Amino acid sequence: MPQPTLTAALQNCRRDWDGAIADFDRALQFDPKLAQAYDNRGDAKTETGDFDGAIADFNRALQLNPKYAKAYDNRGLAKLSRGDLDGAMADFNRALQLNPKLAPAYAGHGSANFLARQRCRATGVFANCRNEIRHIPACSSGLFVRA
């Protein structure tokens, strides 16, 4: 019988998110301290649109391993999908502090920065725009999406 984490990974490759979630559930029954299983289950939940469930899984992964950069990046994506730009930006920044070579975190950071600028423009209150964007730190690599 294949290990639950292996079958879950195969389900993820097939984009069978519900199957992957079920397999990660089984893996976590065997070992509830598998931070990577929580992170991967959170990925699958993000793909299904269950952002709150995904964030809960990423939170658990980070409780088990506070230096898990990928979990910060993934939680940032879930927060970004939910519209929490400030929370997403904080998670992308933390992911990059822990692993400056984590390319997806740069992409997420750029997306959050771009959306923050779009939100500011959409409000039509340009005087407040600079104040709103000022607190968003520039990407440490110099990669930066300009709106």
C-alpha positions in Angstrom: 0.0 0.0 0.0 1.5 3.4 -1.0 2.2 5.9 1.8 -0.5 8.6 2.2 2.0 11.4 1.5 3.0 9.8 -1.8 -0.5 9.2 -3.0 -1.4 12.8 -1.9 1.5 14.1 -4.0 0.2 12.1 -7.0 -3.3 13.5 -6.5 -1.8 17.0 -6.5 -0.1 16.3 -9.7 -3.3 15.1 -11.2 -5.1 18.2 -9.9 -7.5 16.0 -7.9 -7.6 18.4 -5.0 -10.3 16.6 -3.1 -8.4 13.3 -3.4 -5.2 15.1 -2.3 -6.9 16.6 0.7 -8.3 13.2 1.7 -4.8 11.6 1.3 -3.2 14.4 3.4 -5.8 13.9 6.0 -4.8 10.2 6.2 -1.1 11.2 6.3 -1.8 13.5 9.2 -3.6 10.7 11.1 -0.4 8.7 11.0 1.8 11.7 12.0 0.0 14.9 13.1 3.4 16.7 13.3 4.1 16.7 9.5 4.4 20.4 8.8 4.8 19.6 5.1 1.6 17.7 5.0 -0.3 20.6 6.5 1.4 23.0 4.0 0.5 20.7 1.0 -3.1 20.2 2.2 -3.3 24.0 2.5 -2.2 24.2 -1.1 -4.9 21.8 -2.2 -7.5 23.8 -0.2 -6.4 27.0 -1.8 -7.0 25.4 -5.2 -10.5 24.5 -4.2 -11.2 28.1 -2.9 -11.3 27.1 0.8 -9.0 30.0 1.8 -9.9 29.9 5.5 -9.2 26.1 5.7 -6.0 26.7 3.8 -4.8 29.4 6.1 -5.6 27.2 9.1 -3.4 24.5 7.6 -0.6 27.0 6.9 -0.9 28.3 10.5 -0.5 24.7 11.8 2.5 24.1 9.6 4.1 27.3 10.9 3.3 26.3 14.5 5.2 23.1 13.9 8.0 24.7 11.9 8.2 28.5 12.3 11.1 28.8 9.8 9.1 27.1 7.0 9.4 29.8 4.3 7.2 27.9 1.8 4.3 27.9 4.3 4.6 31.7 4.7 4.6 32.1 0.9 1.6 29.8 0.5 -0.3 31.5 3.3 0.4 34.8 1.6 -1.2 33.5 -1.6 -4.3 32.4 0.3 -4.5 35.8 2.1 -4.0 37.5 -1.3 -6.8 35.5 -2.8 -9.0 36.5 0.1 -8.2 40.2 -0.4 -6.0 40.6 2.7 -3.2 42.6 1.0 -1.5 43.6 4.2 -1.5 40.1 5.6 -0.3 38.7 2.3 2.6 41.2 2.1 3.7 40.4 5.6 3.8 36.7 4.8 5.7 37.2 1.5 8.2 39.4 3.4 8.7 36.8 6.1 9.1 34.1 3.5 11.8 36.1 1.7 13.6 36.9 5.0 13.8 33.1 5.7 14.7 32.2 2.1 15.8 35.0 -0.2 15.9 32.5 -3.1 12.2 31.6 -2.9 11.1 32.8 -6.3 7.3 32.4 -5.8 7.4 34.8 -2.8 8.8 37.5 -5.1 6.0 37.0 -7.5 3.4 37.1 -4.7 5.1 40.2 -3.3 4.9 41.9 -6.7 1.2 40.9 -7.1 0.3 42.2 -3.7 2.1 45.4 -4.3 0.4 45.8 -7.7 -3.1 45.1 -6.2 -2.4 47.7 -3.4 -1.6 50.3 -6.0 -4.7 49.4 -8.1 -6.9 49.6 -5.0 -5.5 53.0 -4.3 -6.2 54.2 -7.8 -9.7 52.8 -7.8 -10.6 54.8 -4.7 -9.9 58.0 -6.6 -8.3 59.5 -3.5 -4.8 60.1 -4.9 -3.8 62.2 -1.9 -4.1 59.2 0.3 -2.5 56.9 -2.2 1.1 57.7 -1.1 0.2 57.2 2.5 -1.3 53.8 1.8 1.5 52.5 -0.3 4.3 54.0 1.7 4.1 51.2 4.3 4.5 48.5 1.7 8.3 47.7 1.7 10.0 47.4 -1.7 11.0 43.9 -2.7 14.4 43.2 -1.4 15.6 41.9 -4.8 14.7 45.1 -6.6 12.0 43.2 -8.5 8.9 45.2 -8.3 5.6 45.5 -10.1 4.8 49.1 -11.0 1.1 50.0 -11.4 
